[in-house]
Amino acid sequence: MLVSAKEMLTKAREGHYAVGQFNINNLEWTKAALQAAQECNSPIILGVSEGAGKYMTGFKTVAAMVKAMVESMGITVPVALHLDHGSYEGAKACIEAGFSSIMFDGSHYSIEENIEKTKELAALANEKGISLEAEVGSIGGEEDGVVGAGEVADPAECKMIADLGVTMLAAGIGNIHGKYPENWKGLNFEVLAKIQDATNGMPLVLHGGTGIPDEMIQKAISLGVSKINVNTECQLVFAEATRKYIEAGKDLQGKGFDPRKLLAPGAAAIAASVKEKMEMFGSVNKA
């Protein structure tokens, strides 16, 4: 059974740890993340971008697959299925498809339009009992064609959005999607602290979790970050493990070309990476 992310994030906020959102791209990705969460006895949020949803033939397919896997795998830890960086239309589609959590990324709109659309979606989400993430100040880098320059969020605007009844808030504090460049200036903790004060303890979301130093992660959690998104790292370890398998010629040995064998090392690498992040975020044994 899928659950709203609200309770798990409230507990994380109060317990000074963070719940990881791990993006999924196919069955192997999903299975690996769920296995890791169960073994770590940790709550988990499965993130789905609109591009990944389209790749998997639609949000209804994704929701049906995840619900079935949770049941068939005997998963007992809290699992939220979450739309990542959703459009207004995409958020509505995921509500209808059976997602238990959605994100509306209105950061590229004017603050007035962001408020208007977020307010409408908050009413729909609350009616359905699902969680809603909003965004103020764009996240740097690119994800599924959504490009952000990494603007730092305005705490006053964060308060306006938080007051609309959203569950969690993603606020730009210098974080980016993808690999961090060598000249990256780091997270802006001064702004993060102001956002925490302005939003009265609302769970905050840190996008672009791949490549942020552990000490910065811990400080961000201490300042109210309760959800951390990880995607690029899982893609990188999957690609590396698959490359090693092929370069070692294992796909040519016996039936090593069988997709179940070919994809197994990459899936195992994802599971290991998810476990490592859960340890760092402090969510192990918090289910």
Secondary structure as UniProt FT lines:
FT   HELIX           6..15
FT   STRAND          19..23
FT   HELIX           27..40
FT   STRAND          44..49
FT   HELIX           50..55
FT   TURN            56..57
FT   HELIX           59..72
FT   TURN            73..74
FT   STRAND          79..84
FT   HELIX           88..97
FT   STRAND          101..104
FT   TURN            107..108
FT   HELIX           111..128
FT   STRAND          131..136
FT   STRAND          140..143
FT   TURN            144..145
FT   STRAND          146..148
FT   HELIX           155..162
FT   TURN            163..165
FT   STRAND          168..171
FT   TURN            182..183
FT   HELIX           189..198
FT   TURN            199..201
FT   STRAND          204..206
FT   TURN            210..211
FT   HELIX           214..222
FT   TURN            223..224
FT   STRAND          225..230
FT   HELIX           232..247
FT   TURN            248..249
FT   HELIX           250..252
FT   TURN            254..257
FT   HELIX           259..262
FT   HELIX           264..281
FT   TURN            284..285
//
